[in-house]
């Protein structure tokens, strides 16, 4: 698979390596914690970086559930077979613990030439052996930090990787943190060759996950892409969701039930509890830790209304990445149909609900895109774009531009998103937005109105600003 995009991520790693080669850091060696969702392309990114670095490197891939003794033996064997200048010195070494195994790496590394050492799936090592973190800290402080090495620690369990560098853990303060995100909208457009509006559809379906985007052939329409996937039970679009969830929750049936409820469109605590609990709603004492865990793993996100009045109890939950949201809404139930040759039924279900689903799914993308475009000359103080709703969802405002998040001091604009192929943002949409303006705390009759539309806006509407698909792509270029 051709490696595309990721220039910003590669640049971040290159800067860390430059610090090693030039010796400009507080220590000779540098450590980076690289995390991100499963299947987002972390391992491929690091491999491409190593291949293009012109330096000796080592990549060790941990194995989940492996015996710690066997894992250490594999690690020391990998070190011995590496291209580091003194690797032969540790050939045949048997490490009794991770202190000895990591010291073998320090012995193999030369003193006068930069090298890169990658340990992939670090959470599995932490899971296997609780002494790993302490050993890493000890060997780093005594040996590795004095070597010209870039140590890259990679892992998909975001909560574990963030804890690795947290204040109460041994490795605190010793590594730079880096999060690898899915491919963004401009990357997806470049890879698919689609126009701006269709690229938005492609991002909402694929989530920007490289293996899925790569299966979208250049210029292919949304319906053709889905039709191809529906004819192949092994298509990346179908299997990536299940593989990702199995990796995150190998035994988490309750977590899967909560995800299913949110993926089906439930957004409030009460409706999620009712849907996930089946005949009896999940108790708050059960649901709260499940939601917290899902948010720690960056699988679920939560939003609060944005205004000048605090409203911390009116939280709305959503699936954080749009691919998993699409998979849970349509593909999880569609896979059995596809496997027995009835992909046409799965496709018809998607088409019936596509416009409605997309209208909700696009909101986080639009808000994030506008935050990349703002502040600008028109709104120099707009630092955050969110939404607003009351408990009755009447009204529900798609866009609120303000000076700061949570509790704003000033509301600069409110707006509406209309993402339809066959209709622009028109007078009816404008009037509906204008009637709702005073519902948002902090607004007044002078509050400006904006719109985001797939198909443009009707002429003569007194909007302060409007954005279209091309603007969303531009935000990510």
N, C-alpha and C positions, 0 to 999 in steps of 0.2 A: 504494500500500500504506500503510495507516494506521501511523503511528509509535507504538509502544507500549513502555513500560518505559524503561530507561536513565536513570532519575532520578538515580542516584548518579553516573553518568558526566557527565551534563549539569551536575550540581552542581560537579564537579571543574573542568570548563572554566569555569563561571561564576565560580568563586573566582579563577582565574587572570586572567580579564577584569576582575574587580573590583580586583585588584591594579594592573592597568594604569590603570583609570579613576581610582583614588584615588591613584596614584603612591606606593604603599607598598613597592614592591620595591627591591632594591639598584640596579636599573637601571629606566629609564622603561618600556622594553619588556620583554615576557616571551616565552619560547619554550617550547613543549610538544612533545615527541616522542610521537606517538600510534601505537601498534602493536597487533597482534592478528592472528589467523588470517584467511586469505582468506574473504570472504563472511560475515564476522561482523557487518558493519554499521558499519564505521568511517566510511566516506564519508558514509553516511546520517546517522549521529550528528552528525558535524561540520556537515553541511548544515543539519540541524534546529537546531543550536546557533546557527549564523550567522543563520538566518532569524528566530530568536526573540530576537536580541541587541539590536535597535534601533540597530545601528551599521553603518557602511559596511564591506563585506568584499569579499574577492577569493578565488576558488577556482581554482587552476591544477591541471589533471590531466595528469601526465606520460604519455608513450606509450612503451611498451617497444620497444627496438630502433630508435627514431627517430634520424635524423641530429642530432647535437648543435646544429648551426647552426640547423636548422629548429625545434628545441625551444626554443632561446633566443629566436628570433623570435616564436614562439607565446606565450612567457612575457611578453615585453615588450608584445606586442599586448594580452594579457589585462590587464596593468597599465594600459595606456593607456585601455582601455575600462571600467575599474572605476569605482566611485563615489567613489573617494578625491578629496579636495579639489583636489589639484594634478596629477591624472592627465594633463591635457592637455599638461603640460610634457614628457612623454616620448613623445608621439604621433609616430610615424615613426622613433623611435630604433632604430638597428641596433647590437646588442650584440656585440662581438667575442669576449667570453668571459663566464663567469658572474659575475665581479666587476662588469662593466658592467651585466649584466642585473639583478642583485640591487640594485645602486645605483639603477637605475631605479625599483625598488619603494620605496626609501628616499626618493627625490625626490617620488614621487607621494603619499606619506603626509603628512597634515597634521601640524603641530606641536602643535595645540591641540585635537584631537578624536580619541578612541580609534578604532582600526580593527582589523580582523581579516584576516590574510593566511594562506591555507591553501595548502600545496604538497602535493599528493597523489601517492602512489607515488614517494616520494623514492628508494627503492632503484634504480629505473630511471634516475634522473638520475646516481646514483653509478656505475652500470654504464656509462652512456654516456660520462661524462667524469670521469676521476679527479681533476680539479681542482675539482669542485663543492664538496666538503667544505671545502677550504681557502678557497675564495671565500666560502662561507657564513660561516665564522668571521671572516674579515677584514671583510666588510661588516656583519656583526652588531656586531662590536666598535667599528667606526668610525662607523657610521651608524644601523643599525636599532635597536640597543639604546637609543638616545637618543630614539626616537620612541615615542609612546603606542600601541604596536602589540602585539597578541597574535599571534605567529607560530606556526602549527600545522603541524608536519611529520608527514605521515601515510605509513605504509608497511606492507605485509603480510609482507615478508620479515623475520621477527622477529630473526634473527641479524644482518642488516645494520642494522636500526634500533637494536638494542642496542649494536652496535659504534659507531654514529654518536655516541653519548654516552659512550663508554668512555674510559678514562684516556689511552690512547695516540693518540687521534684529535683533530683540530683543534677540534671543537665541544664537547669535554669541559667539563663544569661550567657550561654555558650554558643548558641546557634541563631542564625537569621531564619525567619519563617517566610515561606513562600507558598501561596495557594494557587494551584493550577485549575483554572476554570474551563468549562466547555468552550468550544470555538464560538466566537461572537458573530453578530449579524453580518458584518462586512466579510469575515472569513467564509461564512456559509455562502454568501453571494459569489465570492471569488471561486469557490469550489464547485458550485452548481451551475454557474453561468446564467442564473435567472435574473429577471428584473427585480427592482427593489420590493415591490409588493409580494411577488411570488417567493422571494427570498425570506420574507417574514414568515410565510406559511411553512417553508422548509425548516426554518429554525424552530417553530412551534412544534413540529412533528418530530424532528431529530434531536432537539435539545442541544445541538452543537456537539454531540458526541462523535468523535472523528470516524469511528468504524461505521456509523450509520450514515453520516454525511457522505463518506466516500462511496457508499453504495447508491447514491443519488447521481445517476449519470447526467452529464452536462446537458442542460436545456430540458430535462425531463419535467413534465407537468406534475402537479400534485396527484392528480387522479391516476396517471400512469405509474408513478412511483408506488402508490398504495396498491394498485392492481398487481404490479410485479411482486410486491411483498406478500400479498394475499395468495399468490400462486406458489409460494415457496415457504414451507413451515420453518426452514432454517435461515430465513432472511435475518440479517442483523437487526432490523426494525422490530422483529418479533421476539428474538431470543435475548437481546441485551437487557431488557427489563427484568425478566425472570432471573437471569444470571446475576444482575446487580443486586436484586433483593435477597437472593440466596446467599450472596457474599456478605451482605450486611446483617441479615437475620436468619441464620441457618435453622433456628428453632423458635423464632419469634412469631407465633401464631397471633397473639394479641396485637403485636405491632403491625402485622399484616392486615388485621381487621381494621385497625385505626387508619392505616394508609388507604385501604379500600374505601372507607367511609369518606375521607377527604377527597380522594380521587374521583368519587362519584358525584362530588359537588357540594357535600356538606361543609359548612364553614365555621359554625359556632360550636362552642364546647358542648352545649346541650344536644344539638342534633348529631354531632359526632358520637357522643356517648350512646345515644339511642340506636344509631345505625350500627356501630361497632359491637354493641352488646347483644344484638339479636333479640331474643324474647325479652330480656331484661337489660336496661341501660347499664353501661359500665359505671361503677361508682367513681366519684371524683378522686378518691384515694388511689384508684387503679389507673384512671385515664391521665391524671396530671403527670406522673412520672413517665408514662409512655410518650406523651407529647413532648416532655422535656428532653427525653432521649432522642426522639426523632429530630428535634430542633438542634440538639448538640451535634448530630450527624449531618446536619444541613440538608436533610431530606424533606423536612417540613419547615415552612416559614410562617411567621405570624405578622399581622399588620394591625395598627391602631388608627382610628380616625385622626386626621391632621387638622388642627384648628388652634385657636387661642385658648381653648378650654380643655383641661385634662379630662380624658375619658378612658381610663386604663382597664375598665371592665367590659369594654365593647370590642374585644379582640376577635379577629377573623383569621382562620388558618387556611393554608393552601399548600399544595405540593410545590417544593421550591424549584425543581427543574421541570421545564415544560415537556420534555420527552417522557419522563415518568408519569406526568399528569396525563398525557395523551395515552400512554400504555395502560394505565389504570382505568381510564374512562372508556377505552374502546378495545384495546388489543388483548387484555387479560381474558376477557370473556370471548373474544373473537378467535383466539388460537385454537380451541377445540373444533370450531367450525372449519377453520383453514386446514387443520390436520385431517379432516374427513372429506376434504374436497369441496367445501361450501364457502370458499372465500367470498363469493358473491353476496352472501347474506351478511357477512361481517362488513363488507364494503358499503352495502346499502344502509346499515346502521350508522356507520361513520358519516355518510353523506346527509342523512336525515338530521343529525345533530351538529354537523360541522360548524355552521355559521354561529349558532348559539354558543357552542363550546369555545370557538375561537374568540368571540367577543369578550368572554371573561378571561381567557388565557393570555390575551395580548396585553392586558392592563399592566402587569409588572414590567414587561419589556418596554412599554411606552414610557412609564415613569422613570425607569432606569436610563433610557435613552435621553429623555429630556434633562435629566440631571447631569448628563455628559455635555449637553449643549448649553446649559445654564450654569452660572450666571453669564449674561451677555450685556450689551449696551442697553437693551430695552429693560431688562430686569437685572440690574447689577447686584442686587442683594438677595436674589432667590437662590438659596442653597439646597433646598429639598423640595421634591415633588411627591405628593402622596395622594390619598383619596379621603373621602369623608362619608359617613353613613350614621344613621341613628339606629336604634334597636329594631325599628320597623322596616328599615331599608327604604324609607320613603321620606325624603329623597335619598338617593345614593349618588354621590358626586365622584366621577371617575378621576378627576385631576384637581389637586389643590397645590398651588405654588406658594411657598412660605420661606421665611428667613431662617428657620431652624426646625428640627424634627421634634416629635412628641408634643410639646406645648410651644406653639409659635408665638412670637411677639407681633408679627404682621402677616396678613394674608395678601399676596400680591395678585393672584388670579385664581379663578376656578374654571374648569373645562370639562368637555365631554369627548369620549372616543366613539367614533362611528366607523367600524371596519367592515364595510359592505362592498361587494363588487359592483352592484347595480344601482347604488344611490349615494349621492354626495351628502355631506352635512348640510341640511336645508333649514328653511325658516321654522318648520315644526320643531326641529332639534334645538335651534337657537332659543325659541320661546320657552321650551321646557327647561332649558338651562337657566335662562333669565329668571323664571319663576322660582327657581330653587336657590338663588344666590344668597338670600338672607337667612336661609336655614343654617348655614355654616357659621359658627361663632367666629367673630373677627372680621366678617365681611360687611360691606355696605353697598349702597346703590352705585357707588363709584368703583366698586371692585370690577376689574376687567375680566372679560370672558374670552376663552380660547377653545380651540378644537383640534383634534387629531383625527384625520379621515383618510381612509384608503382611496377614496374616489373624489377627493377634492371637496370644495365647499361651494354652495350656491352664491351667485354674485349678490352684491349689495348688503350682505350681512355685516353688521358692525362689530366684528370680532377684533380683538386687540392683536391676535396672532393665530395662525393655523399652521400645522405641520402635516406632512404626508410621508409616504413610504421612503422616498429618497432622503428626507431629513433624518429618519431613524437610522438608515444605513450610514449616513454621513457622521452621525454621532459616534460611530465605532471605528471610523477610518483613521 
